[in-house]
Amino acid sequence: MDVKIVKNYINGEWVDIKGKDGNDVVNPATGEIIARVNYSTTDEVNATVAAAKAAFHEWRMTPPVTRARYMFKLKAILEDRFNDLARICTIEAGKTLEESRGEVRRGIEVVEVMAGIASLMKGQAMEDIATGIDCMVYKQPMGVFAAICPFNFPFMVPLWFLPPAIASGNTFVMKPSEQTPLSQQLVYEILDELNLPPGVVNMVNGGRDVVNGILSHPDIAGVSFVGSTPTAKHVYAECGRTGKRVQSLGGAKNFMLIMPDADINATVNALIGSCFGCAGQRCLAGSNIVTVGDVHDKLLSALVEKIKNMKVGNGLTTSTQMGPLSSKKAYDRVLEYIGIGVKEGAKLVLDGRGVKVAEHPNGFYIGPTVFDDVRPEMKIAVDEIFGPVINFIRAKDFEEAMKMVENCQYANSGCIFTASGKHAREFGYRVPAAMCGVNIGISAPMAFFSFGGSRNSFLGDLKAHGAESVDFYTDKKVISTRWF
């Protein structure tokens, strides 16, 4: 690929970024520089927000059914460009083409749901709440919203926020990850084809200063964020300080409980997808595998047997089963945690550090890594590693396993594998995680349900996509009327 120069999209126009500081965008499979993104200045952030603010009044008065038609058109173009979107996602984020296609599909599904905005925006009404008095509730858009998005799902996560925000009648500012900005460059090329009124959708690229500029800006009504828990807490605190609505999605350490009556083959297949899909770089990835009773040895041996020869390589190669880590920084972090696990005394059953991809010696490759004899208090069992590293932890019974889950600071996803309805119900009833699976390894809700965790995995009230996202992007106005 030629090195692409990333641009901002402001008020319906592509604009060169004026800031001089920035970073190179690197293909993690090859180590090659594929783009350059400069960091926008405070003035550029202000100009972006000003464009969105100026467009709000007219866009708010656009009928919801008209806004829905933009969603239908957006879906059609995204479908036409489906393979282009998947390919650029693989090139900049490192995941396999199959994983990128899944990401693109899940993003498009949010657009599909928001094509029903005319129904989702309906309020409530009741006559005679008192004699001769009627009451109505309207859902009204609030103004300018912004999203600060992560590197690991550069196409999908922005579409958790942009379609519901603008379909609800708000205007929008996108801040993509500076590590993976190219997917959104293509998305905004597609948005440009919709001929939306200028200023309805905008994009400003940059780093920490741009994030803080968004958080402190008085004309932004609310912010959506996905990333690490420390940054999620910063976003949450700053939005509270400045009176903004906020949905701030943080990190995870997801537990997978394997009961003695679990179907071993089906469980192993689910664990492979959950733990090693996207090289473990997703907030719903399985991390701590808690084996209950005598299931431990047969599950561990069956899993290792299936993954020990997993094909690791460039995601553009059809035979690849797992791609690289997303960056040199991520690669070094995962290597450090593997070393920590060894020092803590965990048994390294499968070591992914020796993986080499001959045709791409500069790629950031680590193979599936499995620790056994892990204790819940170990650092590798507590911290979010965000890589293809899993821990096998023994529990004598269901109660001991649940105590491990209940003691975790994170509560994003939790899954149980069992044939027992009793244990499945008890797990769902008690698990702190807000997204749960029964005999399902990736408990990702469909776009018509809400997405988000609890505890240190989510800070805020209203979560992403589904009807709940429309509530986030609107304020409810109650009007009581009497006529004489």
FIKOL-938745 format. One line per field, with one value per residue (C-alpha): residue in three letters; x, y, z. Coordinates in Angstrom, 3 decimals. Each point is the difference from the previous one (the first is absolute). Last residue first. Layout:
N
res = [ala,...]
X = [X,...]
Y = [Y,...]
Z = [Z,...]
//
This chain:
484
res = [phe,trp,arg,thr,ser,ile,val,lys,lys,asp,thr,tyr,phe,asp,val,ser,glu,ala,gly,his,ala,lys,leu,asp,gly,leu,phe,ser,asn,arg,ser,gly,gly,phe,ser,phe,phe,ala,met,pro,ala,ser,ile,gly,ile,asn,val,gly,cys,met,ala,ala,pro,val,arg,tyr,gly,phe,glu,arg,ala,his,lys,gly,ser,ala,thr,phe,ile,cys,gly,ser,asn,ala,tyr,gln,cys,asn,glu,val,met,lys,met,ala,glu,glu,phe,asp,lys,ala,arg,ile,phe,asn,ile,val,pro,gly,phe,ile,glu,asp,val,ala,ile,lys,met,glu,pro,arg,val,asp,asp,phe,val,thr,pro,gly,ile,tyr,phe,gly,asn,pro,his,glu,ala,val,lys,val,gly,arg,gly,asp,leu,val,leu,lys,ala,gly,glu,lys,val,gly,ile,gly,ile,tyr,glu,leu,val,arg,asp,tyr,ala,lys,lys,ser,ser,leu,pro,gly,met,gln,thr,ser,thr,thr,leu,gly,asn,gly,val,lys,met,asn,lys,ile,lys,glu,val,leu,ala,ser,leu,leu,lys,asp,his,val,asp,gly,val,thr,val,ile,asn,ser,gly,ala,leu,cys,arg,gln,gly,ala,cys,gly,phe,cys,ser,gly,ile,leu,ala,asn,val,thr,ala,asn,ile,asp,ala,asp,pro,met,ile,leu,met,phe,asn,lys,ala,gly,gly,leu,ser,gln,val,arg,lys,gly,thr,arg,gly,cys,glu,ala,tyr,val,his,lys,ala,thr,pro,thr,ser,gly,val,phe,ser,val,gly,ala,ile,asp,pro,his,ser,leu,ile,gly,asn,val,val,asp,arg,gly,gly,asn,val,met,asn,val,val,gly,pro,pro,leu,asn,leu,glu,asp,leu,ile,glu,tyr,val,leu,gln,gln,ser,leu,pro,thr,gln,glu,ser,pro,lys,met,val,phe,thr,asn,gly,ser,ala,ile,ala,pro,pro,leu,phe,trp,leu,pro,val,met,phe,pro,phe,asn,phe,pro,cys,ile,ala,ala,phe,val,gly,met,pro,gln,lys,tyr,val,met,cys,asp,ile,gly,thr,ala,ile,asp,glu,met,ala,gln,gly,lys,met,leu,ser,ala,ile,gly,ala,met,val,glu,val,val,glu,ile,gly,arg,arg,val,glu,gly,arg,ser,glu,glu,leu,thr,lys,gly,ala,glu,ile,thr,cys,ile,arg,ala,leu,asp,asn,phe,arg,asp,glu,leu,ile,ala,lys,leu,lys,phe,met,tyr,arg,ala,arg,thr,val,pro,pro,thr,met,arg,trp,glu,his,phe,ala,ala,lys,ala,ala,ala,val,thr,ala,asn,val,glu,asp,thr,thr,ser,tyr,asn,val,arg,ala,ile,ile,glu,gly,thr,ala,pro,asn,val,val,asp,asn,gly,asp,lys,gly,lys,ile,asp,val,trp,glu,gly,asn,ile,tyr,asn,lys,val,ile,lys,val,asp,met]
X = [-60.337,2.705,2.344,3.388,2.874,3.212,2.810,3.294,2.208,3.558,1.534,3.339,0.178,-3.638,0.771,2.902,-2.356,-2.090,2.919,3.575,2.227,-0.883,-1.886,1.264,3.685,3.257,0.484,2.620,1.043,-3.333,-2.428,0.066,-1.403,-2.050,-3.766,-2.227,-1.144,3.612,0.426,1.574,3.590,0.271,3.003,0.532,-3.569,-1.012,-1.937,1.270,-0.080,0.211,-0.462,2.686,-0.771,-0.839,-2.688,-3.231,1.644,2.151,-2.916,-2.053,2.765,0.709,-3.642,-0.427,2.825,1.594,2.934,2.349,-0.143,0.874,0.824,0.380,0.769,0.274,3.461,1.201,-0.240,-1.159,-3.371,1.657,2.387,-2.868,-1.970,2.705,0.050,-3.788,0.032,2.392,3.656,1.240,3.126,1.353,1.175,1.315,-0.166,2.370,-0.805,0.160,-1.727,1.861,-2.730,1.427,-1.277,0.848,3.400,0.714,-0.608,-2.765,-2.297,2.653,1.262,0.963,-0.091,1.036,-0.839,1.438,-1.361,2.685,1.662,0.662,0.797,1.211,3.595,0.920,-2.947,0.601,1.457,-2.718,1.662,-1.710,2.350,-1.887,-3.190,0.874,-2.466,-0.103,1.702,-0.540,-0.662,2.755,-0.280,3.210,-1.544,-3.110,2.089,1.889,-3.280,-1.064,3.091,-0.481,-3.577,1.149,2.763,-2.444,-2.509,2.690,1.241,-3.540,-3.276,1.118,0.259,-2.642,-1.604,-1.390,1.932,-0.796,-1.688,3.032,-1.134,0.209,3.767,1.146,-0.736,-1.219,-1.077,2.241,-0.286,-3.627,-1.953,2.199,0.217,-3.790,-0.468,2.778,-1.416,-3.574,0.954,2.197,-2.427,-3.386,0.435,-1.554,-0.597,2.346,0.364,1.360,1.188,0.384,-2.950,-0.175,-2.957,2.096,1.939,3.650,0.234,1.876,-3.123,-1.499,2.281,-2.033,-3.573,0.447,2.179,-2.212,-3.118,1.719,1.246,-3.484,-1.610,2.537,-0.246,-3.785,-0.235,-1.131,3.081,-0.619,2.200,-0.227,1.370,1.119,0.607,2.591,-1.186,0.859,-2.062,-3.181,-0.858,-3.552,-0.220,-2.480,1.818,-0.016,3.578,1.298,-2.022,1.396,3.478,-0.513,-1.427,2.756,2.674,-1.649,-0.124,3.677,0.916,-2.441,1.487,-1.954,-3.471,-1.453,-3.311,-0.305,-2.930,-1.359,3.038,-0.181,1.965,3.115,1.929,-0.303,0.520,3.160,1.212,-0.315,1.636,2.892,0.414,0.392,-1.246,-2.563,-3.180,-3.029,-3.314,-3.571,-2.956,2.258,-0.998,-3.509,0.319,0.921,0.095,3.195,1.983,-1.036,1.789,3.200,-0.566,-0.013,3.212,1.855,-1.619,1.701,3.289,0.339,1.568,2.708,-1.344,-3.237,-2.958,-1.423,-3.499,-2.120,-3.761,-3.216,-3.170,-3.343,-0.518,1.255,3.148,0.875,-1.328,2.107,3.236,0.248,0.258,1.279,3.224,0.428,-0.312,2.608,3.100,-0.657,3.322,1.284,-2.553,-2.547,-0.658,-3.561,-1.578,-3.512,-1.245,-3.575,-2.650,-2.450,-3.553,-1.988,-3.514,-2.246,-3.649,-2.517,-3.684,-1.986,-3.794,-0.429,3.376,2.286,-2.953,1.730,3.203,2.923,3.381,3.012,0.853,3.647,0.573,-2.890,1.224,3.554,-0.582,2.952,1.923,-0.218,1.477,2.844,0.823,0.037,2.540,2.487,-0.534,0.579,3.184,1.392,-0.887,1.705,3.038,0.081,-0.180,2.695,2.262,0.881,3.027,-1.609,1.199,0.039,-2.882,-2.294,1.047,-1.056,-3.313,-1.003,0.931,-1.942,-3.172,0.087,-3.354,-1.437,1.208,-1.661,-3.361,0.190,0.671,-2.989,-2.301,1.423,-0.494,-3.610,-0.344,0.872,-2.946,-2.290,1.307,-1.155,2.793,-0.540,3.032,2.123,-0.845,0.836,3.103,2.045,1.594,0.944,1.680,2.032,0.987,1.081,2.364,1.345,0.678,1.880,2.009,0.853,1.126,2.433,-0.422,2.593,1.649,-0.767,2.396,-0.845,1.188,3.288,1.089,0.343,-1.366,-3.003,-0.339,-0.477,1.297,-1.621,2.688,-0.459,-0.811,1.343,-0.278,-3.613,-1.644,-2.037,-1.047,-3.762,-2.538,-3.291,-3.579,0.292,3.244,1.599,3.587,2.781,2.355,2.951,0.240,3.332,-0.351,-1.007]
Y = [25.872,-2.361,-1.900,-1.390,-1.905,-0.226,-2.402,0.349,-3.041,0.730,-1.862,-1.573,-2.330,-1.068,-0.844,-2.089,-1.949,-1.022,-2.028,1.265,0.954,0.350,2.495,0.572,0.821,-1.746,-3.457,-2.731,1.145,-1.196,-0.702,-1.045,1.472,-0.769,0.533,-2.249,0.722,-0.156,-3.625,-0.634,-1.276,-2.932,-1.577,-3.517,-1.302,-3.025,2.455,3.504,3.194,3.735,2.197,-1.761,-0.183,-3.739,-0.888,-0.635,-1.127,-2.490,-1.297,-0.462,-1.906,-2.091,-1.070,-0.513,-2.485,-1.050,2.313,2.560,3.330,3.432,3.416,3.359,3.547,-0.154,1.127,0.339,-3.790,-1.316,-1.262,-2.123,-1.645,-0.556,-1.647,-2.625,-0.893,-0.415,-2.155,-2.530,-0.912,2.869,-0.180,2.930,-0.290,3.338,1.297,2.087,1.101,3.720,2.704,-0.616,1.366,-0.416,-2.367,-3.507,1.002,1.835,-3.140,0.207,-2.452,-2.750,-1.395,-3.667,0.089,2.734,-0.121,2.149,0.098,1.419,3.392,1.962,3.692,0.003,0.833,-3.517,-0.105,-2.773,-2.316,0.425,-0.973,-1.111,-0.508,2.103,-2.047,-2.326,-2.806,-1.674,2.842,-1.064,2.961,0.740,3.771,0.348,-1.918,2.153,3.175,-1.112,-0.567,3.432,1.659,-1.747,1.302,3.568,-0.196,-1.112,2.694,2.676,-1.470,0.283,-1.841,-3.463,-2.262,-2.115,-3.298,-2.758,0.867,-2.256,2.822,2.260,3.599,-0.535,-0.357,-2.888,-2.522,-3.446,-1.876,-3.007,-0.052,1.126,-3.246,-2.175,2.782,0.114,-3.751,-0.266,2.847,-1.288,-3.550,1.178,2.485,-1.747,-1.686,2.715,3.448,1.440,3.769,1.357,3.564,1.989,-0.336,2.935,2.379,3.169,-0.838,-0.551,-3.768,-0.469,1.247,-3.383,-1.801,-0.223,0.022,-1.875,-2.674,-0.154,-0.746,-2.865,-1.405,0.225,-1.824,-2.816,-0.221,0.075,1.328,-2.334,0.638,3.775,2.418,3.584,2.624,3.201,3.279,2.513,3.236,3.580,3.168,1.265,3.621,1.090,3.679,2.845,3.241,2.278,1.302,-1.707,-3.121,-0.179,0.404,-2.781,-2.433,0.659,-0.452,-3.198,-1.346,0.884,-2.139,-2.715,-0.413,0.838,0.878,3.497,1.731,3.698,2.330,3.500,1.528,3.808,0.608,-1.814,-1.561,-3.653,0.722,2.024,-2.713,-2.597,2.315,0.599,-3.730,-0.929,1.189,-0.243,2.071,-1.365,1.671,-1.122,2.407,2.927,0.278,-1.366,-3.685,-0.629,-3.774,-0.326,1.831,-2.729,-2.486,2.043,0.270,-3.793,-0.197,2.426,-1.828,-3.259,1.868,1.422,-3.023,1.180,3.556,-1.556,1.791,3.259,0.424,3.146,-0.217,1.905,-1.018,-0.918,-3.523,-1.449,2.078,-1.479,-3.492,-0.297,1.516,-1.931,-3.760,0.774,1.342,-3.424,-2.014,1.476,0.513,-3.024,-0.411,3.571,1.672,2.826,3.397,0.943,3.449,1.407,3.436,1.020,-1.481,-1.946,-0.126,-2.991,1.305,-0.867,1.024,0.779,0.909,2.065,0.313,-1.779,-1.350,-2.294,0.353,-1.004,-2.002,0.248,-1.594,0.551,-1.284,0.313,-3.758,-0.289,2.730,-1.214,-3.279,0.572,0.052,-3.787,-0.428,2.442,-2.045,-3.149,1.620,0.085,-3.682,-0.913,2.039,-1.709,-3.459,0.799,1.133,-3.295,-1.968,2.197,-0.793,2.727,2.251,3.359,2.123,-2.565,-2.081,3.025,1.145,-3.376,-0.165,3.465,-0.774,-3.280,1.706,2.947,-0.800,-0.983,3.272,1.830,-1.684,0.499,3.710,0.356,-1.671,2.140,3.169,-1.077,-0.136,3.700,0.681,-2.124,1.878,3.315,2.581,2.629,-1.237,0.210,3.667,0.913,-2.226,1.172,2.989,-2.161,-2.611,2.632,1.625,-3.369,-0.522,3.540,-0.377,-3.249,1.675,2.933,-2.426,-1.500,-3.220,-2.723,-1.149,-3.407,-1.719,-3.144,-3.456,-0.367,-3.656,-2.290,-2.882,-1.373,3.020,2.374,3.225,3.435,2.609,2.538,3.624,3.410,2.677,1.073,1.590,-2.992,0.280,0.359,-2.193,1.897,-0.545,2.309,-1.593,-3.266,-0.268,-1.475,-2.987,-0.016,-3.412,-1.761,-2.002,-3.591]
Z = [28.906,-1.255,2.312,-0.965,1.660,-1.992,1.013,-1.887,-0.153,-1.092,-2.905,-0.924,2.990,-0.418,-3.625,1.283,2.250,-3.019,-1.319,-0.083,2.918,3.669,2.147,3.534,0.030,0.756,-1.449,0.435,3.458,1.467,-2.861,-3.636,-3.192,-3.093,-0.307,-2.099,-3.578,-1.197,1.022,3.384,0.132,2.411,-1.677,1.350,-0.057,2.072,2.173,-0.666,2.022,-0.618,3.089,2.012,3.731,-0.201,2.536,-1.907,-3.221,1.900,2.046,-3.162,-1.778,3.105,0.304,-3.735,0.102,-3.287,0.643,-1.480,1.786,-1.345,1.432,-1.698,1.096,3.755,1.047,3.590,0.431,3.384,-1.284,-2.670,2.430,2.467,-2.791,-0.526,3.694,-0.034,-3.128,1.505,0.504,-2.147,-2.166,-2.024,-3.603,-1.246,-3.545,-2.134,-3.560,0.838,1.980,3.294,2.293,3.470,2.703,-1.213,-1.411,3.251,2.049,2.644,-1.785,-0.049,-3.288,-0.134,-3.798,-2.435,-3.703,-2.792,-3.539,-2.313,0.112,-3.174,-0.367,-3.610,-0.944,-1.178,-2.418,-2.559,2.624,2.603,3.246,3.212,2.923,2.498,-0.199,2.874,0.712,3.424,1.849,3.622,2.267,2.490,0.248,-2.007,-2.910,0.109,0.064,-3.104,-1.818,1.174,-1.459,-3.341,-0.077,0.635,-2.600,-2.702,0.973,-0.308,-3.280,-1.326,-0.667,1.046,-3.009,-1.745,0.926,-2.238,-3.158,-2.970,-1.924,0.116,0.523,3.762,-0.201,2.164,2.737,-1.056,3.131,0.597,3.793,-0.163,-0.269,2.229,2.561,0.282,0.355,2.584,2.086,-0.159,0.953,2.869,1.554,-0.145,3.405,2.146,-1.459,-2.604,0.074,-3.281,0.641,-3.225,-2.366,-2.401,0.328,0.222,-3.111,-0.790,0.550,-3.276,-1.824,0.920,2.447,3.196,-1.285,-3.244,1.582,3.078,-2.066,-1.803,3.306,1.512,-2.926,0.308,3.788,0.360,3.564,2.809,2.170,-0.137,-1.919,1.254,-2.388,1.725,-1.822,1.095,-1.533,-0.837,-0.333,-1.652,0.790,-0.751,0.836,0.180,0.543,3.039,-0.262,3.141,-0.668,-3.524,1.435,2.553,-2.538,-2.522,2.674,1.230,-3.562,-0.380,3.003,-1.152,-3.470,-3.126,-1.282,0.374,-0.693,0.752,0.650,-0.465,-1.702,-0.154,3.212,-1.241,2.888,-1.014,-3.694,0.603,2.366,-2.747,-2.539,2.378,0.572,-3.653,-3.358,-2.740,-0.294,-1.819,-0.784,-0.683,-0.047,-0.941,-3.633,-0.682,-0.915,-3.597,0.536,-2.035,2.698,2.422,-2.251,0.012,3.739,0.309,-2.044,2.269,2.897,-0.969,-0.442,3.519,1.745,2.413,0.288,1.225,-1.531,1.400,-1.453,0.419,-0.461,-0.481,1.809,-1.536,1.383,-3.301,0.530,3.379,-0.675,-3.194,1.429,3.269,-0.438,-3.473,1.490,1.679,-3.213,-2.337,2.144,2.224,1.842,-0.180,2.249,-0.515,1.539,-0.930,-0.014,0.340,-1.078,0.753,2.298,-2.133,1.409,1.164,0.686,2.951,-0.035,2.750,-0.100,2.483,-0.011,3.332,1.006,-1.979,-2.344,-3.199,-0.146,-2.373,-0.514,-2.270,-3.442,-0.973,-0.439,-2.454,-2.354,0.662,-1.785,-2.339,3.275,0.215,-3.457,0.765,3.097,-2.154,-2.309,2.865,0.779,-3.650,-0.203,3.096,-1.296,-3.287,1.965,1.889,-3.239,-1.508,2.935,2.490,-0.344,0.813,-2.950,-2.807,1.342,0.308,-3.475,-1.396,1.823,-1.220,-3.590,0.211,1.222,-2.397,-1.612,3.388,1.502,-2.895,0.626,3.770,-0.431,-2.329,2.499,2.802,-2.067,-0.422,3.780,0.225,-2.272,2.190,3.032,-1.478,-0.408,2.703,1.983,-3.142,-0.499,3.605,0.219,-2.980,1.753,2.985,-2.187,-1.823,3.304,1.381,-2.921,0.167,3.721,-0.550,-2.760,2.275,2.689,-2.489,-1.940,0.328,-3.207,-1.448,-2.385,-1.908,-1.064,1.872,-0.274,3.032,-2.072,1.884,2.256,-2.970,1.517,0.215,0.572,2.739,0.624,0.863,-2.694,0.499,-3.030,-1.143,-3.640,-0.410,-1.777,-0.216,1.208,3.008,1.169,-1.077,1.223,-2.081,0.158,-2.386,-1.650,-0.522,-3.205,0.607]
//
